[in-house]
């Protein structure tokens, strides 16, 4: 008797689930959007030709040539606002540490390095506003030796 009752209950449950599923599917189909229309075919004059001489691609962008001074300036100007702050100047100073090593122990402490860099920045900042513009920065360029060495081999 238990098996018959359990079977009847299972049959009722499955038919109820099937009924809800069937009615739900019918609702989706009734509210479904209409089928999309196919896009119109392009005119034969809009189609590309296979003759390479008639093909033209986009114009490539022109590269701008930076001067040596502009390259050096942008090496320090990290955020490209055309101004060098003290932090930008201090963040890239790592060369010539022997000149900066005041106590001669072959160890460059941060204080030695920051003091020399801050002094150089203060000398370059002629108007004292704490920011180097391009003209002030150009004055910090190292002197170039234009003499060519003659080999006496």
MOMO-V708594 format. One record per helix or strand of 2 or more residues. SS is the DSSP state (H for helix, E for strand). FROM is the first residue (numbers start at 1). TO is the last residue. If there is no record, write none. Layout:
BEGIN
ss->(SS:SS)
from->(FROM:FROM)
to->(TO:TO)
END
This chain:
BEGIN
ss->(H:H:H:E:H:H:H:E:H)
from->(2:52:68:84:86:97:110:131:134)
to->(30:54:76:85:91:100:124:132:138)
END
